[in-house]
Amino acid sequence: MTQDIEAALADAARQARTGPAPGAEPGAGAQEWNSAHVDRLIREGALEAAATAIDTTLARTPQHLPARLARVRLTLARGQEAEAEALAAELIRERPENPWTWLCQFQVLAKARRHGAAVALFRDGLARLGPGPDAAILVNGLNAPLPAFPARDQIDLLQAALTVAPEDGPLLIRLAMRAHANGNGRLAVEMLARAEQVVATLPAHALRLKGQLLPLSHGMARAAEELARQREGGATDVETLCRLSRFAAAAGRFDLAHQALHETLERHPMEWRSLYRLNRLFLSQADETRVYDRLSALADGPAVSPAWRLQFGLFALRAGQTDSGRKALAELTTDPVLGATSRSLIAALDAIGPPRPRAGVLQDRHVRVVRQPDARATLMLFAGFAGFCQVPDLHLDRLLAGFPAHVIYLRDPHGQAFLQGIPELGPDETAMQAALARLVADLGAPRLVTMGNSAAGYAALRNGLALGADRVLSLAGFATPSAGDPDDPAHSRQGLADLFPGDLARYDLRPALAGQSRTRLVHVLGGAYRPDLARARDLDGIAQAELHVLPGVDSHHVALHAIVEGTLQRLLAEALTGPEVPG
């Protein structure tokens, strides 16, 4: 998405690096020096030839700055990072007014992955140089090393650059892109608004980002209306239509959401994003059958991409077309990107067995109840966007049918982690919780357990606390929508920013969990997946939280592994039929 800006800044950085450096000493050495030639020798690994050119120039003019800067780069290319840092620091001491010395040391620190020191030096250099062309050289020099920095450091560096170039349109857009990728939607909205004031027309990638950020700047309802106007004006590209479908569903405009979805499938049937949105919007069973028939006719075509096939497989499972869904997944098991997901889901389906859904599961409702004779508990299942970690309810019910428990299957048509409630149960979350409390009382079982995966795991905890549940089973969920680990995928950070706008403290469930003795959280996560491990640290010190770490699991889809290994079945048995655990 940022290719245009990256290319432009790369060109600027190259021109700045290979042109004459300010402050170069006059003389024969300076006249014969060729920065572009020496840099090319270093890049191509001809280090001895580069050393000869540098030494020849410095022998004639020892203080020749471009040659001394090249010597730093040569030393760094030889792997002598400490020596390169010392040489660069010496240049800054001698020539603190020269931007090339600061840029040289910055690049050395970046290459050595000393990110904190690099950010501090960059800020110091900008403060010394002040606004103007010299600072611009340092700012342009950000381009090459910036992607190697952690996301938060990238934002710090770009914000520092804006202090000396506050009306630099490409910088503003670039910061907006980085902020959005790091889950800071508010900063992204602010930067795009500033960029629109200084550039004639936003480039295409910035316009796409502006569309993504509409809910933050206008709210979901107005964002859906704006995209509907754009569609009426002729904007029928896949991004606009998929985004309209999502925004409209979040705003409760399910009619508009379905219209946009069907238009997406009609206009862009081979776009995997069309199927991705299909998997996240609930249709009637009759509608799913019609859509499946249309898509299955395309499934064996030559234009099918692996991503499309995965989304088709997930939809086929949800539509009750088990053989077709498994076939699509089986064709992806060796794919280098999607193979792990396909293998894990197939293994989970094998562990559960062929689907045998009870009658209540098959209803066209967002709240479905399966009553069990002699039930000792009620299990309330909060389904995520594609079921329970991509396992549809009609498959999962075979596993749950073996327990003496009523099961309440819940779907969230808004796609907002149940924060807006379920339309069948009232206009908002409070009404939903009151209706669920009445339903639980009517079922009459003595114990209540809630369960969910990922964002639905948060919903299971949030509503479990509100309803006084005895246990909450959260698989790769969270108790607070914190930023988590810097290694968290960009889509995860963006998703959290979409679901939890504004002050994150008001979504923090830790005080409520720690302040009561009834509800116990059982939190399951993969032992080799850093983002979820980082979020689990949010539960440190909370006695009511119990962690179950599956060793070696390096995926957010820990629920699939828990099914295969029997961990989920064991935890359900303990929660639904085991002895009471005191708070």
C-alpha positions in Angstrom: 0.0 0.0 0.0 2.9 2.3 0.6 4.9 1.6 -2.5 4.5 5.0 -4.1 5.8 6.9 -1.1 8.5 4.4 -0.4 9.8 4.7 -3.9 9.7 8.4 -3.8 11.6 8.6 -0.6 14.1 6.0 -1.8 14.9 8.2 -4.8 15.3 11.2 -2.6 17.6 9.3 -0.2 19.7 8.0 -3.1 20.1 11.4 -4.6 21.0 12.9 -1.2 23.5 10.1 -0.5 25.3 10.2 -3.8 25.5 13.9 -4.3 28.3 16.2 -3.0 28.2 16.3 0.8 28.1 19.8 2.4 31.4 20.7 3.9 33.6 18.6 1.6 37.2 19.7 1.6 38.5 21.2 -1.7 41.5 19.8 -3.4 42.5 17.1 -5.8 41.1 14.3 -3.7 37.6 16.0 -3.6 37.7 16.6 -7.4 38.5 12.9 -8.2 36.1 11.4 -5.6 33.1 9.5 -6.9 30.6 8.6 -4.1 28.3 6.7 -6.4 31.2 4.5 -7.7 32.5 3.7 -4.2 29.0 3.0 -2.8 28.4 0.6 -5.7 31.7 -1.2 -4.9 30.5 -1.6 -1.3 27.1 -2.8 -2.3 28.5 -5.4 -4.7 31.0 -6.7 -2.2 34.1 -5.4 -3.9 35.4 -4.2 -0.5 39.1 -4.2 -1.3 38.6 -2.0 -4.4 36.4 0.3 -2.3 39.1 0.5 0.4 41.7 1.4 -2.2 39.6 4.3 -3.5 38.9 5.6 0.0 42.5 5.3 1.1 43.8 7.0 -2.0 41.5 10.0 -1.4 42.2 10.3 2.3 46.0 10.1 1.7 45.7 13.2 -0.4 43.0 15.0 1.7 42.7 13.4 5.2 39.7 15.5 6.2 37.7 14.8 3.0 34.3 14.1 4.5 32.6 12.0 1.7 35.6 9.6 1.8 35.4 9.4 5.6 31.7 8.7 5.5 32.4 6.0 2.9 35.0 4.5 5.3 32.3 4.1 7.9 30.1 2.3 5.4 32.9 0.1 4.4 33.7 -0.8 8.0 30.1 -1.6 8.6 30.0 -3.8 5.4 33.0 -5.7 6.9 30.9 -6.5 10.0 32.9 -4.3 12.3 30.0 -2.6 13.9 31.7 -1.2 17.0 34.5 0.3 14.9 32.0 1.8 12.5 30.1 3.4 15.3 33.3 4.9 16.8 34.3 6.3 13.4 30.8 7.8 12.9 30.7 9.3 16.4 34.0 11.0 15.7 32.6 12.6 12.6 29.6 14.0 14.6 32.0 15.5 17.2 34.0 17.2 14.5 31.1 18.2 12.2 27.9 18.5 14.3 26.5 21.0 11.8 26.7 18.5 8.9 23.6 16.3 8.3 25.7 13.6 6.6 27.5 12.8 9.9 24.2 12.3 11.7 22.8 10.2 8.9 25.9 8.0 8.9 25.7 7.3 12.6 22.0 6.7 12.4 22.4 4.1 9.7 25.2 2.4 11.7 23.0 2.2 14.8 20.0 0.9 12.7 22.2 -1.8 11.1 23.3 -2.9 14.6 19.7 -3.1 15.7 20.3 -0.5 18.5 16.9 0.9 17.9 16.5 3.0 21.0 19.9 4.6 20.5 19.1 5.3 16.9 15.9 7.0 17.7 17.6 9.2 20.4 20.4 10.1 17.9 17.9 11.0 15.2 16.0 13.3 17.5 19.2 14.9 18.7 20.4 15.4 15.1 17.1 17.1 14.1 17.3 19.4 17.1 20.9 20.4 16.3 20.2 20.9 12.5 16.9 22.7 12.9 14.3 23.1 10.1 15.7 23.4 6.6 17.5 21.5 3.8 20.1 19.9 6.2 17.3 18.3 8.3 15.6 17.2 5.1 18.7 15.1 4.2 18.5 13.3 7.6 14.7 12.9 7.2 15.1 11.4 3.7 17.7 9.0 5.0 15.0 7.3 7.1 13.7 5.5 4.1 16.1 2.5 3.9 16.5 1.6 7.6 13.0 2.4 8.8 11.3 -1.0 8.0 13.8 -2.7 10.2 12.6 -0.8 13.3 9.8 -2.0 15.6 6.5 -0.4 14.7 6.5 1.9 17.7 10.0 3.2 16.9 8.9 3.8 13.3 6.1 6.0 14.6 8.6 7.8 16.9 11.0 8.5 14.1 8.3 9.8 11.7 6.8 12.0 14.4 10.3 13.4 15.1 10.8 14.1 11.4 7.5 16.0 11.3 8.8 18.4 13.9 11.2 19.9 11.2 8.9 19.2 8.2 5.4 19.6 9.5 3.9 20.2 6.0 5.6 17.3 4.3 2.7 15.5 2.6 4.6 12.1 2.0 5.8 12.1 5.6 2.3 12.7 7.0 0.8 10.0 4.8 3.6 7.6 5.7 3.0 8.2 9.4 -0.7 7.6 8.9 0.1 4.3 7.3 2.4 3.2 10.1 0.0 4.4 12.8 -2.8 2.4 11.3 -0.7 -0.7 11.0 0.2 -0.4 14.7 -3.4 0.0 15.7 -3.3 3.7 16.4 -6.3 4.7 14.3 -6.8 8.1 15.9 -3.2 9.2 14.9 -3.8 7.8 11.4 -7.0 9.9 11.0 -5.2 13.1 12.3 -2.2 12.6 9.9 -4.4 12.0 6.9 -6.4 15.1 7.7 -3.2 17.1 7.8 -2.0 15.6 4.6 -5.2 16.5 2.8 -4.4 20.2 3.7 -1.0 20.2 2.0 -1.3 17.8 -1.0 -3.4 18.5 -4.0 -4.8 14.9 -4.2 -4.2 11.9 -1.9 -2.5 9.0 -3.7 -4.6 5.8 -4.2 -3.1 4.0 -1.2 -3.9 6.9 1.1 -7.5 7.1 -0.2 -7.9 3.4 0.6 -6.7 4.1 4.1 -9.1 7.0 4.4 -11.9 4.6 3.6 -10.8 2.2 6.2 -10.7 4.9 8.8 -14.2 6.3 8.2 -15.7 4.7 11.3 -13.1 6.5 13.5 -13.8 9.9 12.0 -17.5 9.6 11.3 -18.9 6.6 13.3 -20.1 3.3 11.8 -23.5 4.5 10.7 -22.2 7.6 8.9 -19.3 5.6 7.5 -21.8 3.1 6.0 -23.8 5.9 4.5 -20.7 7.5 3.0 -19.7 4.3 1.4 -23.2 3.7 0.1 -23.1 7.1 -1.6 -19.7 6.2 -3.1 -21.2 2.9 -4.4 -24.2 4.8 -5.9 -21.6 7.1 -7.6 -19.9 4.2 -9.3 -17.4 2.9 -6.7 -17.9 -0.8 -7.1 -14.4 -2.1 -6.5 -14.0 -5.0 -4.2 -12.5 -3.0 -1.3 -15.4 -0.4 -1.3 -18.1 -3.1 -1.4 -16.4 -5.4 1.2 -15.9 -2.4 3.5 -19.5 -1.3 3.0 -20.7 -4.7 4.0 -18.7 -4.7 7.2 -19.6 -1.1 8.2 -23.3 -1.6 7.5 -23.4 -4.8 9.6 -21.6 -3.1 12.5 -24.2 -0.3 12.2 -27.1 -2.7 12.3 -27.9 -2.1 8.6 -28.1 -5.8 7.8 -30.1 -5.2 4.6 -27.4 -2.9 3.2 -24.7 -5.3 4.4 -26.3 -8.2 2.5 -26.8 -6.1 -0.6 -23.1 -5.1 -0.6 -22.0 -8.7 0.0 -24.1 -10.1 -2.9 -22.9 -7.4 -5.2 -19.3 -8.2 -4.2 -19.8 -11.9 -5.0 -21.5 -11.0 -8.3 -18.9 -8.5 -9.5 -15.7 -10.0 -8.0 -16.4 -13.8 -7.6 -12.7 -14.7 -7.9 -11.5 -12.2 -5.3 -10.6 -13.9 -2.1 -11.6 -10.8 -0.1 -15.2 -11.3 -1.4 -15.3 -14.8 0.3 -13.5 -13.5 3.3 -16.3 -11.0 3.9 -18.9 -13.8 3.1 -17.4 -15.8 5.9 -17.9 -13.0 8.3 -21.6 -12.1 7.5 -24.4 -14.4 8.6 -26.9 -15.5 5.9 -29.9 -17.7 6.1 -29.3 -21.4 5.3 -31.3 -21.0 2.0 -29.1 -18.1 1.0 -26.0 -19.9 1.9 -27.0 -22.8 -0.3 -27.6 -20.5 -3.3 -24.3 -18.8 -2.7 -22.5 -22.2 -2.3 -24.0 -23.5 -5.6 -22.7 -20.4 -7.4 -19.2 -20.6 -5.9 -18.8 -24.4 -6.2 -19.1 -24.0 -10.0 -15.9 -21.8 -9.9 -13.9 -23.9 -7.4 -12.0 -26.0 -9.9 -11.3 -23.1 -12.3 -7.8 -22.1 -13.4 -8.0 -18.7 -11.8 -8.5 -20.0 -8.2 -5.9 -18.7 -5.8 -4.9 -20.5 -2.6 -6.4 -17.7 -0.5 -9.7 -18.0 -2.4 -9.7 -21.8 -2.0 -9.1 -21.5 1.8 -12.1 -19.1 2.1 -14.2 -21.3 -0.1 -13.3 -24.3 2.1 -14.3 -22.4 5.3 -17.6 -21.3 3.7 -18.4 -24.8 2.4 -18.0 -26.2 6.0 -20.3 -23.5 7.4 -22.9 -24.2 4.7 -22.9 -27.9 5.6 -20.9 -29.0 2.6 -18.4 -31.0 4.6 -16.9 -33.1 1.8 -16.4 -30.1 -0.4 -14.9 -28.0 2.4 -12.5 -30.8 3.4 -11.5 -31.3 -0.2 -10.6 -27.6 -0.6 -8.6 -27.6 2.6 -6.8 -30.8 1.6 -5.6 -29.2 -1.5 -3.8 -26.6 0.6 -2.0 -28.7 3.1 1.4 -28.3 1.4 0.9 -24.6 0.7 3.8 -22.7 2.4 1.6 -20.0 3.7 -1.8 -21.6 4.3 -0.8 -25.2 4.9 -0.5 -25.0 8.7 -4.0 -23.6 9.0 -5.5 -26.2 6.6 -3.7 -29.1 8.4 -4.8 -27.9 11.8 -8.4 -27.5 10.8 -8.5 -30.9 9.1 -7.0 -32.5 12.2 -9.6 -30.8 14.5 -12.4 -32.0 12.3 -11.0 -35.5 12.3 -10.8 -35.4 16.1 -14.4 -34.4 16.4 -15.8 -36.8 13.8 -18.5 -36.3 11.1 -21.1 -33.7 12.0 -24.2 -34.8 13.8 -25.9 -31.5 14.8 -28.9 -31.6 17.0 -32.0 -29.9 15.8 -31.5 -26.7 17.8 -28.2 -26.0 16.1 -29.7 -25.8 12.6 -32.1 -23.0 13.3 -31.8 -19.7 11.3 -31.3 -17.7 14.5 -28.4 -15.9 16.2 -29.5 -17.4 19.5 -30.0 -21.2 19.4 -30.6 -23.4 22.4 -30.0 -27.1 22.7 -31.6 -28.6 25.8 -30.0 -31.6 27.4 -31.9 -34.0 29.7 -30.5 -34.1 33.3 -28.1 -31.2 32.5 -25.8 -30.2 35.3 -24.6 -27.0 33.6 -25.3 -24.5 30.8 -22.6 -23.8 28.3 -22.9 -20.4 26.6 -20.8 -20.4 23.4 -19.8 -17.1 21.9 -18.9 -17.7 18.3 -16.3 -15.7 16.4 -16.5 -14.5 12.9 -16.1 -18.0 11.4 -17.5 -20.1 14.2 -15.4 -21.5 17.0 -11.9 -20.9 15.6 -13.2 -21.8 12.1 -15.0 -24.9 13.3 -18.7 -24.4 12.5 -21.3 -25.0 15.2 -22.8 -28.0 13.3 -19.4 -29.7 13.6 -18.6 -28.6 17.2 -22.0 -29.8 18.4 -20.9 -33.4 18.1 -18.2 -32.7 20.6 -20.4 -30.8 23.0 -23.3 -33.3 22.8 -21.2 -35.7 25.0 -21.6 -33.4 28.1 -24.6 -33.2 30.4 -25.1 -29.5 29.6 -27.5 -27.3 27.8 -25.8 -25.4 25.1 -26.6 -21.8 24.0 -25.0 -21.0 20.6 -24.6 -17.3 20.1 -23.7 -15.4 16.9 -22.8 -11.7 16.6 -24.3 -10.3 13.3 -22.7 -6.9 14.0 -19.2 -8.5 14.0 -18.2 -6.4 17.0 -17.3 -9.0 19.6 -20.9 -8.8 21.0 -20.3 -5.3 22.3 -23.4 -4.1 20.5 -25.5 -7.0 21.7 -27.6 -9.4 19.5 -30.6 -7.9 17.8 -32.8 -10.8 18.8 -32.2 -10.0 22.4 -32.6 -6.3 22.4 -31.0 -3.0 21.2 -27.7 -3.2 23.0 -25.3 -5.2 25.2 -27.2 -4.5 28.4 -30.5 -5.8 27.0 -28.6 -8.8 25.6 -27.2 -9.6 29.0 -30.6 -9.3 30.7 -32.2 -11.6 28.1 -29.4 -14.1 28.5 -29.8 -14.1 32.3 -33.5 -14.9 31.9 -32.7 -17.7 29.5 -30.1 -19.2 31.8 -32.6 -19.1 34.7 -35.3 -20.7 32.5 -32.9 -23.6 31.7 -32.4 -24.1 35.4 -29.0 -25.8 35.4 -27.0 -25.1 38.6 -23.7 -24.1 36.8 -23.0 -21.6 34.0 -19.9 -21.8 31.8 -19.1 -19.3 28.9 -16.6 -20.1 26.2 -15.1 -18.2 23.2 -12.0 -18.0 21.0 -9.9 -14.9 20.3 -12.1 -11.7 20.4 -15.1 -14.0 21.2 -13.0 -15.1 24.2 -13.0 -11.6 25.4 -16.8 -11.6 24.9 -17.1 -14.8 26.9 -15.2 -13.2 29.8 -17.1 -9.9 29.6 -20.5 -11.5 29.5 -19.5 -14.2 31.9 -18.6 -11.6 34.5 -21.8 -9.8 33.9 -23.9 -13.0 34.3 -22.0 -14.5 37.2 -20.6 -17.5 35.3 -18.8 -20.1 37.3 -16.1 -20.7 34.6 -15.0 -18.8 31.5 -13.0 -20.8 28.9 -11.1 -18.4 26.7 -8.9 -19.8 24.0 -6.4 -17.2 22.8 -8.6 -14.5 24.1 -7.7 -11.5 26.2 -8.9 -9.6 29.3 -8.0 -6.1 28.0 -7.4 -4.9 24.4 -3.9 -3.7 25.1 -1.5 -3.3 22.2 0.2 -6.6 23.1 3.5 -7.6 21.7 5.3 -5.6 19.0 5.3 -8.8 16.9 1.5 -8.9 16.9 0.4 -9.1 13.2 -0.7 -5.7 11.8 -4.2 -7.1 11.1 -4.6 -8.0 14.8 -3.6 -4.5 15.9 -5.9 -2.9 13.3 -8.8 -5.3 14.4 -8.4 -4.3 18.0 -8.4 -0.6 17.1 -11.7 -1.1 15.1 -13.4 -3.0 17.9 -12.3 -0.9 20.8 -12.2 2.8 19.9 -11.4 5.5 22.3 -10.2 5.0 25.9 -9.1 1.3 26.2 -9.4 1.5 30.0 -13.2 1.2 29.8 -12.8 -2.2 28.1 -10.4 -3.5 30.7 -11.9 -6.5 32.4 -9.1 -7.2 34.9 -10.4 -5.1 37.8 -13.8 -6.8 37.5 -12.2 -10.3 37.3 -9.9 -9.6 40.3 -12.6 -8.0 42.4 -14.9 -11.0 42.6 -14.7 -14.6 43.8 -17.3 -16.4 41.7 -16.0 -16.4 38.1 -12.8 -18.3 37.3 -11.1 -17.6 34.0 -9.4 -20.6 32.3 -7.1 -19.1 29.6 -5.6 -21.4 26.9 -2.8 -20.2 24.6 0.1 -21.5 22.5 3.4 -21.7 24.2 5.4 -20.6 21.1 3.2 -17.7 19.9 4.6 -14.5 21.2 1.7 -12.1 20.8 -0.6 -14.3 22.9 2.1 -14.9 25.4 2.5 -11.1 25.7 -1.2 -10.6 26.3 -1.3 -13.4 28.9 1.1 -11.2 31.0 -1.9 -8.9 31.5 -3.3 -11.6 33.8 -0.3 -11.7 36.1 -1.3 -11.5 39.8 -5.0 -12.2 39.2 -5.8 -15.2 41.4 -9.0 -15.9 39.5 -7.1 -16.5 36.2 -5.7 -19.9 35.4 -3.3 -20.3 32.4 -3.1 -23.4 30.2 -0.1 -23.2 27.9 0.1 -25.7 25.0 3.9 -26.3 24.5 5.2 -25.8 20.9 2.0 -24.3 19.5 3.1 -21.3 17.5 -0.3 -20.1 16.3 -3.2 -18.0 17.4 -5.5 -20.9 16.4 -4.7 -22.7 19.7 -8.4 -23.9 19.9 -7.7 -26.3 17.0 -4.7 -27.8 18.7 -6.7 -28.0 22.0 -9.4 -30.1 20.2 -6.8 -32.4 18.6 -4.9 -33.0 21.8 -8.0 -33.4 23.9 -7.2 -30.4 26.1 -10.5 -28.7 25.3 -12.5 -31.8 26.1 -10.8 -32.2 29.4 -11.3 -28.5 30.4 -14.9 -28.7 29.4 -15.4 -31.8 31.5 -13.8 -30.1 34.5 -15.9 -26.9 34.0 -19.2 -28.6 33.3 -19.1 -31.7 35.5 -16.2 -31.4 37.9 -16.2 -30.3 41.5 -16.7 -26.6 42.3 -13.5 -24.6 42.5 -13.6 -22.0 45.3 -12.9 -18.5 44.3 
